[in-house]
Amino acid sequence: MVAVAVPEVVAFDLAIAGQVFGHYDERERYRFEVCSLRAGVVPTTTAGFSVNASASLAALRRADTVIVPGFVTRDALPPALGSGLRAAARRGARMISICTGAFALANAGLLDGRPATTHWRDAEALAREFPAVEVRPDVLYVDDGQVLTSAGVAAGIDLCLHVVRSDHGAEAATRIARRMVVAPHRDGGQAQFIDRPITAGGQTELADTCGWVLDHLADELTVPAMARQAALSERTFRRRFAAEIGTTPLRWLNAQRIHQARRLLETTRLSIDEVAARSGLGSAANLRAHLARGAATTPTSYRRAFTDSGFSDSGSTDSGR
């Protein structure tokens, strides 16, 4: 895994990739390095310090994943960088951008005909400069298979954790999120611009209600019940939830249930029916439908990918047979 530090790289964006992928853990199995146009010191947008790239663009030739963090000067992208990105993509490398790193992928032609996002402040410029790109200005990140893009700043954390979750499962992503002291899962379709993201205490005003919901995922939860728990009218609750969380209550609830189902598939010997029940998805058929739509897989195949158990996609306990 190689991150490209373009001159005037956004230090925070680069640090996100380093924090998520650079702390080597045998369970995650990532090897991370930073390259630039040439090995050596690279200026950042943060006054007072630079970063050191250990490799030149030649590192792109061996990368199975290429990450382009945000950068400031976009007017004249070095031709060597564009050709290096295109060559990596042709070779099958996974291409990821954080924030304005999307401009480098677009400049290289890698976003043509694809959905993509960037920082909400730069989305209009991306659409104007690269009309072949389907710009989605209001989401946290877009996973389009080989090419993944994130919105600005902290949304890069969400995308990188999504990559870990896809590669090594929900438990691995949660382990890294816990180390970084961030939320383990925010759905990519969640809004990137939230009116009131945190209170002075560093938590959303609805944090207690969200915590209560997470403790009762197996129950039959409704928006009115969630509003009562928050001591708000249903109308006020819906409006405040969208302002603070960036999505609707039911969409957030569904994402948490799917996340819980994946965790249970990875870490327990529960049957498929029981995983569905404990996560609040109701039935094995409903769980299968969600995994087919969101991950193009079945519960058994998902479990087999992240464990050595090889349980059957059945409703009985333990072995699933």
Backbone hydrogen bonds in HBPLUS format (Angstrom, degrees):
<---DONOR---> <-ACCEPTOR-->    atom                        ^
c    i                          cat <-CA-CA->   ^        H-A-AA   ^      H-
h    n   atom  resd res      DA  || num        DHA   H-A  angle D-A-AA Bond
n    s   type  num  typ     dist DA aas  dist angle  dist       angle   num
A0033-GLU N   A0001-MET O   3.07 MM  32  6.58 141.9  2.22 153.0 164.5     1
A0002-VAL N   A0065-THR O   2.93 MM  63  6.32 166.2  1.95 162.9 164.5     2
A0067-ILE N   A0002-VAL O   2.84 MM  65  6.16 160.6  1.88 151.6 155.4     3
A0003-ALA N   A0033-GLU O   2.96 MM  30  6.38 162.1  2.00 158.8 164.1     4
A0035-CYS N   A0003-ALA O   2.88 MM  32  6.22 164.9  1.90 165.1 169.3     5
A0004-VAL N   A0067-ILE O   2.82 MM  63  6.20 159.5  1.86 170.8 177.1     6
A0005-ALA N   A0035-CYS O   2.78 MM  30  6.05 170.6  1.79 172.3 170.8     7
A0009-VAL N   A0006-VAL O   2.85 MM   3  5.27 100.2  2.50 153.3 155.8     8
A0008-GLU N   A0043-PRO O   2.89 MM  35  5.22 142.6  2.03 132.2 137.9     9
A0072-VAL N   A0008-GLU O   3.19 MM  64  5.72 145.8  2.31 134.3 143.1    10
A0045-THR N   A0009-VAL O   3.01 MM  36  6.05 140.3  2.18 149.3 147.8    11
A0010-VAL N   A0070-GLY O   2.75 MM  60  5.27 167.3  1.77 140.3 137.9    12
A0014-LEU N   A0010-VAL O   3.17 MM   4  6.51 163.8  2.20 159.8 164.3    13
A0015-ALA N   A0011-ALA O   2.88 MM   4  6.06 153.5  1.95 147.2 155.4    14
A0016-ILE N   A0012-PHE O   2.93 MM   4  6.22 142.5  2.08 147.5 157.0    15
A0017-ALA N   A0013-ASP O   3.44 MM   4  6.86 160.7  2.48 149.3 150.9    16
A0018-GLY N   A0014-LEU O   3.10 MM   4  6.41 158.1  2.15 147.0 153.7    17
A0019-GLN N   A0015-ALA O   2.77 MM   4  5.95 155.5  1.83 151.3 157.4    18
A0020-VAL N   A0016-ILE O   2.96 MM   4  6.18 163.4  1.99 157.3 161.1    19
A0021-PHE N   A0017-ALA O   2.86 MM   4  5.72 163.4  1.89 148.6 154.2    20
A0022-GLY N   A0018-GLY O   2.71 MM   4  4.42 132.8  1.93 115.6 128.2    21
A0028-GLU N   A0025-ASP O   2.83 MM   3  5.32 139.0  1.99 113.4 125.2    22
A0029-ARG N   A0025-ASP O   2.82 MM   4  6.00 162.5  1.85 165.2 170.9    23
A0054-SER N   A0034-VAL O   3.09 MM  20  5.92 117.6  2.49 139.1 149.4    24
A0055-ALA N   A0034-VAL O   3.30 MM  21  6.46 141.8  2.45 146.9 152.1    25
A0036-SER N   A0055-ALA O   3.08 MM  19  6.61 140.3  2.25 142.0 149.9    26
A0040-GLY N   A0053-ALA O   2.88 MM  13  5.09 155.1  1.94 136.8 145.2    27
A0053-ALA N   A0040-GLY O   2.77 MM  13  5.09 170.7  1.78 148.6 145.3    28
A0042-VAL N   A0051-VAL O   2.69 MM   9  5.27 159.8  1.73 162.4 167.5    29
A0051-VAL N   A0042-VAL O   2.93 MM   9  5.27 166.5  1.95 151.8 154.2    30
A0059-ALA N   A0056-SER O   3.07 MM   3  6.09 173.9  2.07 128.3 130.0    31
A0060-LEU N   A0057-LEU O   2.97 MM   3  5.63 157.8  2.02 117.6 123.6    32
A0061-ARG N   A0058-ALA O   3.07 MM   3  5.70 155.3  2.13 115.0 121.6    33
A0062-ARG N   A0059-ALA O   3.17 MM   3  5.73 157.0  2.22 113.9 119.8    34
A0063-ALA N   A0060-LEU O   3.42 MM   3  5.12 158.4  2.47  95.8 102.0    35
A0094-ARG N   A0064-ASP O   2.88 MM  30  6.21 163.5  1.91 144.5 140.7    36
A0066-VAL N   A0094-ARG O   2.76 MM  28  6.16 162.8  1.79 170.8 176.9    37
A0096-ILE N   A0066-VAL O   2.78 MM  30  6.01 157.3  1.83 167.2 173.0    38
A0068-VAL N   A0096-ILE O   2.76 MM  28  6.21 154.3  1.83 151.1 159.5    39
A0098-ILE N   A0068-VAL O   3.02 MM  30  6.26 158.6  2.07 143.9 142.8    40
A0081-LEU N   A0078-PRO O   2.93 MM   3  5.41 131.9  2.17 111.9 124.3    41
A0082-GLY N   A0078-PRO O   3.29 MM   4  6.72 159.3  2.33 153.9 159.2    42
A0083-SER N   A0079-PRO O   2.97 MM   4  6.21 168.9  1.99 158.8 161.1    43
A0084-GLY N   A0080-ALA O   2.97 MM   4  5.98 149.3  2.07 135.6 144.6    44
A0085-LEU N   A0081-LEU O   2.90 MM   4  6.13 157.0  1.95 154.8 160.0    45
A0086-ARG N   A0082-GLY O   3.01 MM   4  6.22 162.9  2.04 149.6 154.4    46
A0087-ALA N   A0083-SER O   2.93 MM   4  6.05 158.8  1.98 145.7 151.7    47
A0088-ALA N   A0084-GLY O   3.05 MM   4  6.20 155.6  2.11 141.9 148.3    48
A0089-ALA N   A0085-LEU O   2.99 MM   4  6.23 158.8  2.04 149.2 154.9    49
A0090-ARG N   A0086-ARG O   2.89 MM   4  6.14 161.3  1.92 152.1 157.2    50
A0091-ARG N   A0087-ALA O   3.06 MM   4  6.22 144.2  2.19 140.2 149.7    51
A0093-ALA N   A0088-ALA O   2.97 MM   5  5.43 158.4  2.01 155.9 148.8    52
A0092-GLY N   A0089-ALA O   2.90 MM   3  5.06 153.8  1.97 105.0 113.6    53
A0095-MET N   A0146-GLN O   2.82 MM  51  6.15 161.2  1.86 163.3 169.5    54
A0148-LEU N   A0095-MET O   2.81 MM  53  6.26 160.2  1.85 161.0 167.8    55
A0097-SER N   A0148-LEU O   2.93 MM  51  6.48 147.2  2.04 147.7 158.4    56
A0150-SER N   A0097-SER O   3.03 MM  53  6.26 130.9  2.28 132.9 147.3    57
A0101-GLY N   A0098-ILE O   3.01 MM   3  5.26 161.8  2.05 129.1 131.2    58
A0102-ALA N   A0099-CYS O   3.35 MM   3  6.45 172.7  2.35 124.8 125.9    59
A0103-PHE N   A0100-THR O   3.02 MM   3  5.65 155.5  2.08 115.5 121.0    60
A0104-ALA N   A0101-GLY O   3.04 MM   3  5.44 132.8  2.27 106.3 117.8    61
A0105-LEU N   A0101-GLY O   3.39 MM   4  6.87 157.4  2.45 148.3 153.5    62
A0106-ALA N   A0102-ALA O   2.82 MM   4  6.04 157.8  1.87 150.8 157.8    63
A0107-ASN N   A0103-PHE O   2.81 MM   4  5.86 157.0  1.86 141.2 148.0    64
A0108-ALA N   A0104-ALA O   3.03 MM   4  6.22 141.3  2.18 140.5 150.3    65
A0110-LEU N   A0105-LEU O   2.89 MM   5  5.28 146.8  2.00 168.0 157.9    66
A0109-GLY N   A0106-ALA O   2.90 MM   3  5.00 157.2  1.95 106.7 113.6    67
A0114-ARG N   A0111-LEU O   2.95 MM   3  5.16 157.5  2.00 136.3 133.0    68
A0113-GLY N   A0132-ALA O   2.76 MM  19  5.60 166.3  1.78 138.6 142.8    69
A0134-GLU N   A0114-ARG O   2.88 MM  20  5.67 158.2  1.93 150.5 151.3    70
A0116-ALA N   A0134-GLU O   2.98 MM  18  6.11 147.2  2.09 146.3 144.6    71
A0136-ARG N   A0116-ALA O   2.70 MM  20  5.85 159.2  1.75 164.3 168.8    72
A0122-ASP N   A0119-HIS O   2.78 MM   3  5.39 145.9  1.90 120.1 130.1    73
A0126-LEU N   A0122-ASP O   3.02 MM   4  6.31 156.8  2.07 153.5 160.4    74
A0127-ALA N   A0123-ALA O   3.00 MM   4  6.25 160.5  2.04 151.6 156.2    75
A0128-ARG N   A0124-GLU O   2.94 MM   4  6.11 152.6  2.02 145.1 153.1    76
A0129-GLU N   A0125-ALA O   2.85 MM   4  5.93 166.2  1.87 153.6 157.0    77
A0130-PHE N   A0126-LEU O   2.96 MM   4  5.80 144.1  2.10 139.8 148.9    78
A0133-VAL N   A0130-PHE O   2.99 MM   3  5.76 167.3  2.01 126.6 130.2    79
A0140-LEU N   A0188-GLY O   2.96 MM  48  5.01 134.2  2.17 144.9 154.1    80
A0140-LEU N   A0190-GLN O   3.07 MM  50  5.88 116.3  2.49 152.9 169.8    81
A0151-ALA N   A0140-LEU O   2.76 MM  11  5.21 157.8  1.80 156.6 150.6    82
A0141-TYR N   A0188-GLY O   3.32 MM  47  4.80 165.7  2.34 123.7 125.1    83
A0142-VAL N   A0149-THR O   2.80 MM   7  5.35 160.1  1.84 159.0 164.1    84
A0149-THR N   A0142-VAL O   3.00 MM   7  5.35 154.9  2.07 147.8 155.4    85
A0144-ASP N   A0147-VAL O   2.99 MM   3  5.38 152.5  2.07 151.8 157.9    86
A0155-ALA N   A0152-GLY O   3.12 MM   3  5.58 158.8  2.16 137.7 132.4    87
A0156-GLY N   A0153-VAL O   2.97 MM   3  5.88 160.3  2.01 128.2 133.2    88
A0157-ILE N   A0154-ALA O   2.91 MM   3  5.31 137.3  2.09 108.6 119.7    89
A0159-LEU N   A0155-ALA O   3.02 MM   4  6.39 157.6  2.08 151.0 156.2    90
A0160-CYS N   A0156-GLY O   2.98 MM   4  6.13 165.5  2.00 146.5 150.7    91
A0161-LEU N   A0157-ILE O   2.91 MM   4  6.09 160.4  1.95 153.8 159.0    92
A0162-HIS N   A0158-ASP O   2.95 MM   4  6.10 144.9  2.07 138.9 149.2    93
A0163-VAL N   A0159-LEU O   2.91 MM   4  6.28 147.0  2.02 148.8 157.7    94
A0164-VAL N   A0160-CYS O   3.07 MM   4  6.43 158.7  2.12 146.5 151.3    95
A0165-ARG N   A0161-LEU O   2.84 MM   4  6.06 159.1  1.88 147.6 153.9    96
A0166-SER N   A0162-HIS O   2.88 MM   4  6.11 153.7  1.95 146.2 152.9    97
A0167-ASP N   A0163-VAL O   2.86 MM   4  6.08 152.6  1.94 149.1 157.1    98
A0168-HIS N   A0164-VAL O   2.69 MM   4  5.64 171.5  1.70 159.8 162.4    99
A0169-GLY N   A0165-ARG O   2.84 MM   4  4.26 138.3  2.02 115.7 121.3   100
A0173-ALA N   A0169-GLY O   3.26 MM   4  6.60 161.8  2.30 149.0 154.1   101
A0174-THR N   A0170-ALA O   2.86 MM   4  6.04 156.8  1.91 150.0 156.8   102
A0175-ARG N   A0171-GLU O   2.93 MM   4  6.11 150.5  2.01 144.2 152.1   103
A0176-ILE N   A0172-ALA O   3.13 MM   4  6.44 157.5  2.18 149.0 153.6   104
A0177-ALA N   A0173-ALA O   2.88 MM   4  6.09 161.7  1.91 149.9 155.8   105
A0178-ARG N   A0174-THR O   2.85 MM   4  6.00 153.5  1.92 146.5 153.3   106
A0179-ARG N   A0175-ARG O   3.15 MM   4  6.41 152.5  2.23 139.2 146.2   107
A0180-MET N   A0176-ILE O   2.95 MM   4  6.26 148.4  2.06 148.1 157.2   108
A0181-VAL N   A0177-ALA O   2.80 MM   4  5.85 111.9  2.27 137.9 155.5   109
A0182-VAL N   A0177-ALA O   3.04 MM   5  5.25 162.4  2.07 140.6 146.2   110
A0181-VAL N   A0178-ARG O   3.18 MM   3  4.87 147.5  2.30  93.2 102.9   111
A0190-GLN N   A0187-ASP O   3.04 MM   3  5.52 164.4  2.06 117.0 121.4   112
A0191-ALA N   A0246-GLY O   2.87 MM  55  4.76 164.0  1.90 145.1 142.0   113
A0196-ARG N   A0243-ALA O   3.27 MM  47  5.78 172.1  2.28 126.9 129.1   114
A0199-THR N   A0203-GLN O   2.86 MM   4  5.55 146.9  1.97 128.8 136.5   115
A0202-GLY N   A0199-THR O   2.92 MM   3  5.40 165.1  1.94 117.9 121.2   116
A0207-ALA N   A0204-THR O   3.02 MM   3  5.12 158.3  2.06 115.9 115.3   117
A0210-CYS N   A0206-LEU O   2.88 MM   4  6.16 162.9  1.91 160.8 166.1   118
A0211-GLY N   A0207-ALA O   2.86 MM   4  6.06 156.2  1.92 148.1 155.0   119
A0212-TRP N   A0208-ASP O   2.93 MM   4  6.18 152.2  2.00 143.9 151.4   120
A0213-VAL N   A0209-THR O   2.93 MM   4  6.23 156.7  1.98 150.2 156.3   121
A0214-LEU N   A0210-CYS O   2.98 MM   4  6.26 160.3  2.02 151.3 156.0   122
A0215-ASP N   A0211-GLY O   3.13 MM   4  6.38 137.4  2.32 140.1 151.0   123
A0215-ASP N   A0212-TRP O   3.15 MM   3  5.15 129.4  2.42  95.1 108.5   124
A0216-HIS N   A0213-VAL O   2.89 MM   3  5.06 151.4  1.97 106.0 115.6   125
A0219-ASP N   A0216-HIS O   2.96 MM   3  5.41 154.0  2.03 113.6 121.9   126
A0226-MET N   A0222-THR O   2.99 MM   4  6.30 155.7  2.06 149.5 156.4   127
A0227-ALA N   A0223-VAL O   2.83 MM   4  6.05 155.2  1.89 154.6 161.8   128
A0228-ARG N   A0224-PRO O   2.90 MM   4  6.15 154.2  1.96 146.4 153.1   129
A0229-GLN N   A0225-ALA O   3.05 MM   4  6.30 154.8  2.12 144.3 150.8   130
A0230-ALA N   A0226-MET O   3.07 MM   4  6.36 141.8  2.22 140.2 150.3   131
A0230-ALA N   A0227-ALA O   3.11 MM   3  5.02 122.1  2.46  92.1 106.8   132
A0232-LEU N   A0227-ALA O   2.99 MM   5  5.27 175.1  2.00 148.2 149.8   133
A0231-ALA N   A0228-ARG O   2.97 MM   3  4.82 152.4  2.05  98.8 107.5   134
A0237-PHE N   A0233-SER O   2.82 MM   4  5.98 160.8  1.86 156.7 162.9   135
A0238-ARG N   A0234-GLU O   2.94 MM   4  6.15 165.6  1.96 152.9 155.6   136
A0239-ARG N   A0235-ARG O   3.11 MM   4  6.33 165.8  2.13 148.9 152.8   137
A0240-ARG N   A0236-THR O   2.83 MM   4  5.97 165.9  1.85 154.3 158.6   138
A0241-PHE N   A0237-PHE O   2.79 MM   4  5.83 159.6  1.83 152.8 158.9   139
A0242-ALA N   A0238-ARG O   3.08 MM   4  6.24 165.9  2.10 148.5 151.7   140
A0243-ALA N   A0239-ARG O   3.10 MM   4  6.30 152.4  2.17 142.3 150.2   141
A0244-GLU N   A0240-ARG O   2.88 MM   4  6.04 153.3  1.95 151.5 157.9   142
A0245-ILE N   A0241-PHE O   2.73 MM   4  5.49 163.6  1.76 152.4 158.2   143
A0246-GLY N   A0242-ALA O   3.05 MM   4  4.73 134.4  2.27 108.7 121.1   144
A0252-TRP N   A0248-THR O   3.01 MM   4  6.18 164.2  2.03 156.4 160.6   145
A0253-LEU N   A0249-PRO O   2.88 MM   4  6.06 161.7  1.91 148.9 154.6   146
A0254-ASN N   A0250-LEU O   2.90 MM   4  6.03 162.0  1.93 147.2 151.7   147
A0255-ALA N   A0251-ARG O   3.07 MM   4  6.29 156.2  2.13 144.7 150.8   148
A0256-GLN N   A0252-TRP O   3.00 MM   4  6.30 154.8  2.06 151.9 158.8   149
A0257-ARG N   A0253-LEU O   2.99 MM   4  6.25 153.3  2.06 150.1 157.6   150
A0258-ILE N   A0254-ASN O   3.01 MM   4  6.27 156.4  2.07 149.1 155.0   151
A0259-HIS N   A0255-ALA O   2.97 MM   4  6.16 157.9  2.02 144.8 151.4   152
A0260-GLN N   A0256-GLN O   2.91 MM   4  6.12 155.1  1.98 144.9 151.5   153
A0261-ALA N   A0257-ARG O   2.90 MM   4  6.12 154.8  1.96 145.1 152.2   154
A0262-ARG N   A0258-ILE O   2.97 MM   4  6.24 158.5  2.02 151.0 155.9   155
A0263-ARG N   A0259-HIS O   3.05 MM   4  6.31 156.8  2.11 145.1 151.6   156
A0264-LEU N   A0260-GLN O   2.92 MM   4  6.19 159.5  1.97 152.6 157.7   157
A0265-LEU N   A0261-ALA O   2.94 MM   4  6.15 154.0  2.01 148.1 155.3   158
A0266-GLU N   A0262-ARG O   3.03 MM   4  6.24 149.2  2.12 145.5 153.5   159
A0267-THR N   A0263-ARG O   3.00 MM   4  6.09 149.7  2.09 148.9 156.8   160
A0268-THR N   A0264-LEU O   3.03 MM   4  5.38 140.6  2.19 143.7 144.5   161
A0275-VAL N   A0271-SER O   2.92 MM   4  6.19 155.8  1.98 152.3 159.4   162
A0272-ILE N   A0314-SER O   3.33 MM  42  5.96 145.5  2.45 169.9 167.1   163
A0276-ALA N   A0272-ILE O   3.01 MM   4  6.21 162.1  2.04 149.1 153.7   164
A0277-ALA N   A0273-ASP O   2.94 MM   4  6.23 153.3  2.02 144.6 152.4   165
A0278-ARG N   A0274-GLU O   2.83 MM   4  5.96 172.2  1.83 155.2 157.1   166
A0279-SER N   A0275-VAL O   3.03 MM   4  6.06 143.7  2.16 144.9 153.6   167
A0281-LEU N   A0276-ALA O   2.85 MM   5  4.95 129.9  2.10 156.3 159.3   168
A0282-GLY N   A0276-ALA O   3.18 MM   6  5.42 125.9  2.49 124.7 116.8   169
A0280-GLY N   A0277-ALA O   3.12 MM   3  5.17 151.2  2.20 100.8 109.7   170
A0283-SER N   A0281-LEU O   3.13 MM   2  6.04 135.6  2.33 100.7  90.8   171
A0287-LEU N   A0283-SER O   3.01 MM   4  6.37 159.5  2.05 151.3 156.9   172
A0288-ARG N   A0284-ALA O   2.83 MM   4  6.06 163.3  1.86 152.1 156.7   173
A0289-ALA N   A0285-ALA O   2.98 MM   4  6.19 154.4  2.05 142.0 149.0   174
A0290-HIS N   A0286-ASN O   3.01 MM   4  6.29 158.2  2.06 150.1 155.2   175
A0291-LEU N   A0287-LEU O   3.00 MM   4  6.25 166.5  2.01 157.7 160.8   176
A0292-ALA N   A0288-ARG O   2.86 MM   4  5.97 154.1  1.93 148.2 156.0   177
A0293-ARG N   A0289-ALA O   2.99 MM   4  6.13 154.1  2.06 144.0 150.7   178
A0294-GLY N   A0290-HIS O   2.83 MM   4  5.93 162.8  1.86 151.5 156.8   179
A0295-ALA N   A0291-LEU O   2.78 MM   4  5.18 152.3  1.85 133.8 141.5   180
A0297-THR N   A0291-LEU O   3.41 MM   6  5.71 164.1  2.43 111.2 115.8   181
A0296-ALA N   A0292-ALA O   3.18 MM   4  4.20 131.2  2.43 104.6 110.1   182
A0302-TYR N   A0298-THR O   2.84 MM   4  6.02 159.8  1.88 157.5 163.7   183
A0303-ARG N   A0299-PRO O   2.88 MM   4  6.05 166.2  1.90 150.7 154.6   184
A0304-ARG N   A0300-THR O   2.86 MM   4  6.02 159.5  1.90 149.9 156.0   185
A0305-ALA N   A0301-SER O   2.98 MM   4  6.11 142.7  2.12 140.1 149.4   186
A0305-ALA N   A0302-TYR O   3.13 MM   3  5.15 122.9  2.47  94.3 108.7   187
A0306-PHE N   A0303-ARG O   3.23 MM   3  5.45 135.3  2.45 100.9 111.8   188
A0307-THR N   A0303-ARG O   2.94 MM   4  5.87 120.5  2.30 149.4 163.5   189
A0312-SER N   A0319-SER O   3.38 MM   7  6.67 169.5  2.39 156.2 154.7   190
A0320-GLY N   A0317-THR O   3.30 MM   3  5.40 173.9  2.31 113.5 112.8   191
